[in-house]
């Protein structure tokens, strides 16, 4: 399928405009219905003033993404698959956020409920994708794009692992104003150009994600007027995993989504180390809070993580083009 980069550019613009129209309309409604963020008491002290900031802004991300993507989904089942799984994970996140707000607690869906829902969506994605042209269980090796590793019959389980890792990483990254949105926007830009280079049908929906996130950042950057909540972070994690899988590039997430990886590892290390020694390895986890407790202003941490992601995406480009 010959996909023009113009389609992605149009999708960026449509999603961006949709979000900058939606946010001023919907933020007052979130405030009216008291959909405010609960801030954990053991977090950085400066975060307490954010309590009550409207959350579930991921609704605006998803709607603007859908509006732009629908323009390019006709006769494009691959794009439909990405949109469907993004929406599915967004619904799981919405339920999680809604329960937190109604119950006025920091726990929404039970861990097993969220896990089962995510696995079900991931499995559904794989089985739908198997019916489409271009389905392959072979994945590209970074820096050696002519080499592929065939996962074979283990591919469904591998795909589920990619989804769970990506959604968990995106969720943990969503802890500072503009952090998850900006990092994921850069990752989406990388996959937009990768889809263009590989002539993939998912190209337009990557543009829709970029535009939606750029528009949302105008309202989510410091000081944030709205948070994305799990509605947004789970949807974004699902989007990133789906696109990486459909491009046969899941291993590239270890490079371009390095912030997701580091955030997740910091929590794993913190929990494991505490269970062994009853002491903390980091001052706080996820690691962006450790930087804050070390004296870094929130805006500096966010900027640093943006720069790391941008450089990682450039490295990802070299990995895609080969050594």
C-alpha positions in Angstrom: 0.0 0.0 0.0 1.4 3.3 -1.0 0.8 5.7 1.9 1.7 9.4 1.4 3.4 11.3 4.3 0.8 14.0 3.5 -1.9 11.7 5.1 0.1 11.7 8.4 0.6 15.5 8.3 -3.1 16.0 7.7 -3.9 13.7 10.6 -1.5 15.6 12.9 -3.3 18.9 12.0 -6.8 17.5 12.4 -6.0 15.9 15.8 -4.2 19.0 17.0 -7.0 21.3 16.1 -9.6 18.9 17.6 -7.8 18.8 20.9 -7.3 22.5 21.3 -11.0 22.9 20.7 -12.1 20.1 23.0 -9.9 20.9 26.0 -11.3 24.4 26.8 -14.8 22.9 26.3 -14.3 19.8 28.5 -12.0 20.9 31.3 -14.8 23.1 32.9 -17.1 20.0 32.8 -14.5 17.9 34.5 -14.2 20.5 37.2 -18.0 20.8 37.5 -18.4 17.1 38.1 -15.4 17.2 40.5 -13.3 14.8 38.5 -10.2 15.9 40.4 -6.9 14.1 40.9 -6.2 12.4 44.2 -2.6 13.0 45.2 -0.8 10.4 47.3 0.3 11.7 50.7 3.8 10.2 50.5 4.8 11.9 47.3 6.9 15.0 46.8 5.6 17.8 49.0 5.2 20.2 46.0 2.6 17.9 44.4 0.0 18.4 47.1 -1.1 21.7 45.5 -2.0 19.7 42.4 -4.8 17.9 44.3 -8.1 18.5 42.7 -6.7 19.3 39.3 -9.2 17.8 36.8 -8.1 14.3 35.5 -9.4 11.9 32.9 -8.1 14.3 30.2 -7.3 11.2 28.3 -10.8 11.4 27.1 -9.8 14.5 25.0 -6.7 12.7 23.7 -8.8 9.7 22.6 -11.6 11.7 21.0 -9.2 13.9 19.0 -7.2 10.8 18.0 -10.4 9.1 16.8 -11.6 12.1 14.9 -8.4 12.3 12.9 -7.9 8.6 12.5 -11.4 7.9 11.2 -10.7 10.1 8.1 -8.0 7.6 7.0 -9.5 4.2 8.2 -11.6 3.4 5.1 -10.2 0.3 3.5 -7.4 0.3 6.1 -8.0 -2.6 8.5 -4.5 -2.2 10.0 -5.3 1.3 11.1 -8.6 0.1 12.4 -6.8 -2.5 14.6 -4.5 0.2 16.1 -7.5 2.5 16.8 -9.5 -0.4 18.3 -6.8 -1.5 20.7 -6.1 2.2 21.7 -9.8 2.7 22.5 -10.0 -0.6 24.3 -7.1 0.3 26.7 -8.5 3.8 27.1 -11.9 2.3 28.3 -10.0 0.2 30.9 -8.2 3.3 32.0 -11.5 5.3 32.1 -13.1 2.6 34.4 -10.0 2.8 36.6 -10.2 6.6 36.9 -13.9 6.6 37.4 -13.8 4.2 40.3 -11.0 6.2 41.9 -13.0 9.4 41.7 -16.3 7.9 42.9 -14.6 6.1 45.8 -12.3 9.0 46.5 -9.2 6.8 46.7 -6.0 6.0 44.9 -7.1 2.5 43.9 -9.5 2.0 41.0 -9.9 -1.4 39.4 -8.4 -4.3 41.3 -5.0 -5.4 39.9 -6.3 -8.7 38.6 -9.3 -7.0 36.9 -7.1 -4.5 35.1 -4.6 -7.3 34.2 -7.3 -9.6 32.8 -8.9 -6.8 30.8 -5.5 -5.8 29.3 -4.7 -9.4 28.4 -8.1 -9.8 26.7 -7.6 -6.7 24.6 -4.1 -7.8 23.6 -5.2 -11.3 22.7 -8.1 -9.9 20.7 -5.7 -7.6 18.8 -3.4 -10.5 17.9 -6.2 -12.7 16.6 -7.7 -9.9 14.6 -4.3 -9.0 13.2 -3.7 -12.6 12.1 -6.5 -12.2 9.6 -4.9 -9.2 7.9 -2.3 -8.9 5.1 1.2 -8.4 6.4 0.8 -10.4 9.6 4.1 -11.9 10.7 5.5 -13.5 13.8 9.0 -12.4 12.7 10.4 -9.2 14.4 13.1 -6.9 13.2 16.5 -6.8 14.9 17.6 -3.2 15.7 20.7 -2.1 13.8 20.3 -5.2 11.5 17.0 -4.4 9.7 17.6 -7.2 7.2 17.6 -9.7 10.0 14.4 -11.0 11.7 13.8 -13.3 14.6 10.8 -15.5 14.3 8.9 -15.8 17.6 6.7 -18.5 16.0 3.9 -20.0 18.1 5.0 -18.0 21.1 4.1 -14.8 19.4 0.6 -14.3 21.1 2.3 -14.5 24.5 5.1 -12.3 23.4 2.6 -9.7 22.1 0.7 -9.7 25.4 4.0 -9.1 27.2 4.7 -6.1 24.9 1.3 -4.7 25.6 1.6 -5.1 29.4 5.1 -3.6 29.4 4.2 -0.6 27.3 1.0 0.2 29.2 2.7 -0.2 32.5 5.6 2.0 31.4 3.3 4.7 30.1 1.3 4.6 33.3 4.3 5.0 35.5 5.7 7.8 33.3 2.5 9.8 33.9 3.6 11.5 37.1 4.7 15.0 36.2 3.1 17.8 34.2 3.5 17.0 30.5 5.9 14.1 31.0 3.9 11.2 29.6 2.3 13.3 26.9 5.6 14.8 25.7 7.6 11.6 25.8 4.9 9.6 24.0 4.6 12.4 21.4 8.3 11.9 20.6 7.9 8.1 20.4 4.9 8.6 18.1 6.9 10.9 15.8 9.5 8.2 15.5 7.0 5.6 14.6 5.3 8.0 12.1 8.6 8.2 10.2 9.2 4.5 10.6 5.8 3.8 9.1 6.6 6.1 6.3 9.9 4.4 5.6 8.3 1.0 5.7 5.3 2.1 3.7 2.9 0.9 6.4 -0.9 1.5 6.4 -0.6 2.6 10.1 1.1 5.8 9.0 -2.0 8.1 9.3 -2.9 6.9 12.8 0.6 7.6 14.1 0.1 11.2 12.8 -3.3 11.3 14.6 -1.5 10.4 17.9 1.2 13.0 17.4 -1.3 15.8 16.8 -3.6 14.8 19.7 -0.7 14.8 22.1 0.7 18.1 20.9 -2.7 19.7 21.4 -3.1 18.1 24.8 0.4 19.4 25.9 -0.8 23.0 25.6 -3.1 22.2 28.6 -1.1 19.5 30.4 2.4 21.2 30.5 3.4 22.8 33.7 1.4 24.1 35.5 -1.1 21.5 34.2 -4.7 22.5 33.8 -5.7 18.9 33.3 -4.2 15.4 33.8 -4.6 12.5 31.4 -5.2 9.9 34.1 -5.2 6.2 33.4 -7.7 6.9 30.6 -4.9 8.5 28.7 -1.8 6.6 29.9 -3.2 3.2 29.2 -4.5 4.2 25.8 -1.1 5.6 24.9 0.7 2.5 26.1 -1.7 0.4 24.0 -1.2 2.6 21.0 2.6 2.4 21.2 2.6 -1.4 21.6 0.1 -1.9 18.7 2.1 0.2 16.3 5.4 -1.3 17.3 4.0 -4.8 16.8 2.4 -4.0 13.4 5.6 -2.6 12.2 7.4 -5.7 13.4 9.5 -3.4 15.6 8.7 -4.3 19.3 12.4 -4.6 20.1 12.8 -1.0 19.1 10.7 0.0 22.2 13.8 -0.9 24.3 15.4 2.1 22.6 12.9 4.7 21.7 10.7 4.1 24.8 13.7 4.0 27.1 11.9 6.3 29.6 9.1 3.8 29.9 11.7 1.1 30.5 13.7 3.1 33.1 10.5 4.1 34.9 9.3 0.5 35.1 12.8 -0.8 36.1 13.0 1.8 38.9 9.8 0.5 40.5 10.9 -3.2 40.1 14.3 -2.4 41.7 12.7 -0.4 44.5 10.2 -3.0 45.4 12.7 -5.9 45.1 15.4 -4.1 47.1 13.0 -3.1 49.8 11.7 -6.7 50.2 15.3 -7.9 50.6 16.8 -5.2 52.8 13.8 -3.2 54.2 15.5 -0.2 52.7 14.9 2.0 49.7 17.2 1.9 46.7 15.9 5.2 45.3 14.6 8.1 47.3 11.3 7.4 45.7 10.0 5.5 42.7 9.1 5.9 39.8 12.5 7.5 39.2 11.2 10.9 38.1 10.2 11.5 41.8 13.7 10.5 42.9 15.1 13.3 40.7 12.6 15.7 42.3 13.6 14.7 45.8 17.2 15.2 44.8 16.4 18.9 44.3 15.6 19.0 40.6 12.6 21.3 39.7 9.8 19.4 38.0 10.2 21.3 34.8 13.9 20.3 34.6 13.1 16.7 35.1 10.5 16.8 32.3 12.9 18.6 30.0 15.7 16.1 30.7 13.4 13.2 30.0 12.3 14.8 26.7 15.9 15.2 25.6 16.7 11.6 26.5 13.7 10.4 24.5 14.6 12.6 21.5 18.2 11.2 21.4 16.8 7.7 21.9 14.6 8.2 18.9 17.5 9.4 16.8 19.3 6.2 17.9 16.2 4.3 16.9 16.4 5.8 13.4 20.0 4.6 13.1 18.8 1.2 14.3 16.1 1.1 11.7 18.4 2.1 8.8 21.1 -0.3 9.8 24.8 -0.1 10.7 
